[in-house]
Structures are given as C-alpha cells and as structure tokens.
Amino acid sequence: MTAATARIPLNTFAIGFGLAGLAEVWDTAGTSLGFPREIGQSFWLAAAIAWVWLIVAHVVRGSRSGDSLAAQLRHPAQGPIASLVPTTAMLLASELLTVSRPAGLALFLVSVTASALFAGWLIGTWLQGGLLLDSIHGGYLLPTVAAGLVGADVAGQAGLTTLGWALFGVGAFFWLVMTVLVVLRLALRPSLPDPLVPTVMILVAPPAVGGIALFSLGGLAVSIGAAMLLGLTVLLVLVQLAFLPRYRRLTFSLGFWSFTFAIAAVLTDGILWLRLTAVAGWQIFTIILALASTALVVAIAIRSLLLVLPVRRERAAEDTLTDADAVDALVP
C-alpha cells in the first residue's frame, strides 16, 4: 500500500467540529448582546461547508484506497474520532432548527441515531478484548460523552426534553467511565506520542458541554448541577496549564484542531454564566471571550493552510495527499 492510496486520517473531522464550536460561541454571545443573527450564521455556514467538504474528501479518497473503512474505524487511535461526523451534524442541526424546524429535527434525529449505532458498535468491539491501555487517549470521550452531552444540548433547544435527559444520562455515565480510563493511561503509562497530545485538551470539554446542556434543558437559571460542573470546568482548565510546556514543544499538525472545540465549549459556558450573573462589565468580557475563540481558530486555520497547501501545489499533478501531508494520523 503506497502513501498515495492511504485514507485521510479521521482527525481531520475535528476541523468542522471546531468551527461549529466557534459558531456556538458567537451564537451565544450574539444572543446575550443582541447582535444581528447574521454574525453567528456566517460562522455556522463556514462550519457546514467544512463538514460537507471533509465528508466528500474522505469518500473520494477512500474510494481510491485499498484500505477498508472498517479497518480505519477499528483502529485503536483513529476509530473513536469518526464520531465527530454525526456529532458535528447535531450542532449544525441546532442552527438549522432556527431556519426550518422540520429540517433541523430530521438532521438531529438522523445524527443521534447514527451516533448511537456507531457508539454501540465501537463499544461492542472494545468489550471483546484486546484493547491496550496505551492506545487510549482523550478522543475516546467523543463517541459517547461528546455525542451524548452535545445531543442533550440540542435536544433541549428543540424542545425534546425527555430525549435530552436520556442523552445527558448516556454522556454523564460514559464521562465517568472513559475519564477513569484516560486518566489511568495518562498517569500510569508512558507519555502520549506528540500527535496525540492535543487530545488531552478534550478532557475539559465534558463539564463545559454538560453545563451548556443543563442550561438548555432547564433554562438559563442557576442550578446545583450547573454550578458543580462550572467548578469542575475551572479545575480542569487549571490542570491544562501544566500541559502548556508540552503543548509549546509540539510540532504543528492538524491534530491542533482538537484544541478548538474544547476551548470553545469552555468559553460558551463562560458567556452563559456572565449573562446569568451579570457581573460588572459582563458585556465586554463576553466580547473578549468570543474574540479569543475566533483568534485561536483563525491562527490554527492559517497554520493548517500553510502546512497543506504547499504540498498540494507541488504534488497536484500526482494527486498525492499522504497521511503526513494531511498531517499526522493519530497513531501511537
């Protein structure tokens, strides 16, 4: 198998996921500050374009590859990340609901079903044995935890409260299970290889997304659960500070998109709390958080283009976009 026929690594789906997270930041900030909806909608459009484009790119490249999709989905490092496809669709459905409720509901229910089927299949393969602790990374929270909590948030927005609480239960249960495994792997085994280090940032997302989901399901009001999750979010953000030296030593790759959604979720939760508490100057802080999320995404997007476009220009005639060119596959 030559590099030219290798499948595009699944971590590239984090691009659409990160852009959807940025769109949610601006949607939340716009609602709080009374901005025109067109601002948030422009970010949702960018996320939708990236999501569709990535799916098409993977399908086209996969049709030329001798590697099977099933093998890629079973891969201990890459497999869990495939769940970003339906999870991103859930986020896009939240915006589509504001344009066409029937279309938004249809996309949401299809994506929830796809997430459930994929999570059930993937967990079933894990429970057959043979999964090595060294293979586990932060991306293992995506198929059940991210899908469940994001789904709960969108279900709340759609008025499907019962379904929302069911999805919240799934996300909360597997958040506990998978976090234990990830922490054991990080603490007791050798350090993660560089391409997988950005997935550590995913650990801060569940309490933030869980808090957003609680606000969506129960209304924008202080609750014991949301306050508890806020405290945990703050602690996990502080934990990330210890990783800053390691992050700074990393060579840039598309794996850096793992930072975008997790940080966007924390900032979105923060904007909701600013609006709720109405502390002095909360409007200014809201704008600062939205701009910070935008700056991060823009910086990573520019670095990504600089990383990939020269390779495409040099090799376009041969149509060779290798794993290294599309950047580091998530392989320990």
N, C-alpha and C positions, 0 to 999 in steps of 0.2 A: 504494500500500500504506500503510495507516494504522498508527500505532503500536499500536493496539488489536489488530491481527491479526499482529503480528510474533511470531516464535518466541521462546521464553525462551532467553536466552544459555546456551551449553553450560558456561560456567564455574561455573554453579550446582551441577554434579555434584561439584565439589570439596567440597561440604558433607558428603555421605555418605562421601567418601574421607577427609576429615579426622576424622570421627567414628570411622571404622574404625581409623585410626591411633591415636587416643586409646584405643580398646578394646584394641589390641595392647599399648600401654604398660601398661595396668592388668593385662592378662593375664600379661605378662612379669613385672611387679612382684609380682603375686599368687603366681605360681609360685615366685619367688625367696624370698618372705617367708612362704609358707604361708597366704595369705589365703583365705577362702572363695571358691569359684569363682563364686558368685552376684554378687560385686562386678564382676568382669570381664564376666560375662554380661549385666549390666544395660547396660553400655556397648555391647556387641555388638548388643543389642536396639535401642538407640537408633540405631545405625548402619544396621541393617537397615530400620527404619521410614523413616529419611530416604532411603535408597537407593530403596525401593519408591515412596515418595511422590513423589520427584523424577521418576522414570520416568513415573509416571502423569500428573503435571502436564505434562511435556513432550509426552506423547502427546495428551492432551486439548487442550492449547494448539495443538499442531501441526495437529490435525485442523481447527481453525478458521482456520488461517493460509493465506494464498496463497503463502507462501514454501515452497519444497520442502526436504525434509530433505537431499537430495543436495547442494543448493547450500550449506546450512549446514555439511555435513561437508567440502565442498571449500574452505570459507572459510579463507584462509591463517592467520588468527588463532584462529578457533574450532575448526576441524576436528580438530586433534590432541587436543583436550581431551575429545572424545567417548569416547576410550579409557578414561576413568575409569569408565564404566559396567561393562564386564567386569572391569577391574582391581579395582574395589571388590568385585565378586562373588567374586573369588578370595579376598580377605581374609575375606569372610563365610563362604566355604566352609571356611576353616581352623577356624572355630569350630563350624560345622555338623558337621565331622568328629568332634568330641568328643561330639556328641549322637546322630548317625546316620551311620556311616561310608558306607553306600551313597549316602545323600542328599548328603553332603559331597563325595564323589568325583564324583557326577553334576554337581553345580553347578560344581565346579572344572574338570572336563574340558570342559563346555559353555563356560565363561567363557574358558578357554585357547584353545579353538577360535575363539570369537568374536573374541578379541584378535588371533589370528594372521591371520584373514581380513581384519579391519579394517586392521591394520598393513600387510599385503601390498597391499591396495587403495590405501591412502593413499600409501605409498612409491611405488607404481606411477604415481600421478598426479603426484607430485613429479618423478619421473625423466623425465617427458615434457617438462619445461622450463617456464619462465615463472615459477618461484618466485623472489620477490625476497628478497634478504638482509634487507632492512628488516622483512619480515614474520615473521622467525624470532624466537622467544622461548623461555623455559625450558620452556614447555608442549610443545615439540617432543620432549622426552625421554620423554613419557608413553606414546605408543603402543608403543614397542619397549623402552626402557630400564626404565621403571617396570613395565610388564607382564611383561617377562622376568625381572627380579630378584624382584618380588613372587611371580610364579609359581614361581620356583625355591625360595623360602622355603616356600611352601605345599606344593609337591611333596615337599620334604624331610619336612615334618610328616606327609604322607600315606604316606610310605614309598616314593614313586615316585622313587627316586634318579636313575635314568637320565634320566627326563624332566626332573628338577630341574636336572641338569647341562647338559642341552640348552638349557633356558630361561635358565640362567645365562650360557651362551655367547652367546645372542642378545642378552641385556641388556648384557653386557660389550662386545661388538663395537659395538653402536649407541651405547653410552655414549661410547665414544671418538669415533665419527663425529659424533654430534649435539652433543657438548660442544664440539668444534672449531668447528662452525658457529655455535653460540650465543655462544661467546667472541669469535669474529670479528665477529659482529653487534654485541655489546656494546662491544667495544673500538674498532672502526673505523668504526662508523656513528653517527648522531645518537642521543642518549639515548632510551630507551624512553618512550612515552607513559605517563602515570600509571596508567591501568587495567592496563597490562601489567607494571609494575614489580614487583608481588608475585611474578611468575613467576620472578624471579631467585633466589628462595629455593629453588626446585626443584633448583638445582644442588648443594645439599648432600645431597639425598636419595640419589642412586645409591650412593655409597660406604657410607653407613649401611645402606641396604637390602641392599646386596651383602654387608656383614659379617653381617647378620642371617641372610641366606640361607646363608652358609658355615657358620654355627653350626648351622643347621637341617639342612644336608646332611651335615656332618661331625661333629656332636656338639659339646657345649659344651666345647671344649678350645682352647688357644692354637694358632694356626696362622700360618704366614708370611703367607698371603693375608689373613686377618682382621686381623692386626696392620698390614699395609700399608694396608688400607682404613680402619682406625681413624686412622692418621696423616693420610691424605688427608681424612677427615671433619673432623678438627680444623683442618686448614689452611683448608678451605672455609668452616667456621664463622667463622674469623678474617676471611676475605675478606668475609663478610656484615657484619662490624662497620663496614666502610667505607660500606655502604649505609644504615646506621641513620639518618643525617641525611635521606636521601632518603625513606626509609620514613616518618619522622615528619612530613614535609611533605605526605604523601598525604591526599587526602580519602577517608574510609572508603567501601568498596564491598564487594560480595560477593566481589570478587577477593581480599580479605584471607584467604579460606579457603585460598588457595594456601600460606599460611604453615603451616597446621595439620599436614598430613601430613608435610611435610619435617622440621619440628621434632620431631614425634612419633617419626619414624624415628630421628633422632639420639639422642633420649632413650631409646628402646628399646634401641638398640645400646649406649648407655652403661650401662643397667641390666644388660645381659648381661655386660659387661666388669666391672662392680662385683661381680657374683655370682662371676665366674670368678676375679678377683684377690683377692677377699675382703679388701680393704683395711680398715683400722680404721674402724668406723662406716659400713660399706657399706650396712647396712640403713636407716640414717637418710637417707643420700644417695639411696637408691632411692625412699623415700617422697617426698623433696623433688622429685625429677625427675618422679614421677607427678603430684604436686600442681601442679607448674609447667605441665605439659602440659594438665592439666584447667583451670587458671586461664586459659590462653590461649584454649582452645576456648570456655569459658563467656563470656569477655569478647567474643569475636568473635560468638558466638551472640546475646548480648544486643544488641550494636550492630546486628546484622542485623535482629532483630525490630523495633527502634526505627526502622530505616530503611524497612522494608517495610510493617509493619502499619498505620501512619497512612494510607498511600496506599491500602491495601486497604479501610480503613474509609470513606474519603472517596469511593471510586470503585466500591465493591462493586456498586452498582446498575447501573453501566455495564459491569461485568466487564472493566475495562481495567487490565491489569498489563503496562505497557510495558517495553521493554528498560531504560529508565532506572529504572523502579520496581523491577524485579527485580534491578537495578543494572547498572552499566556492562558492556556487551558488550565482549568482548576484541577491539576493532578498533583498529588503529594509527591 
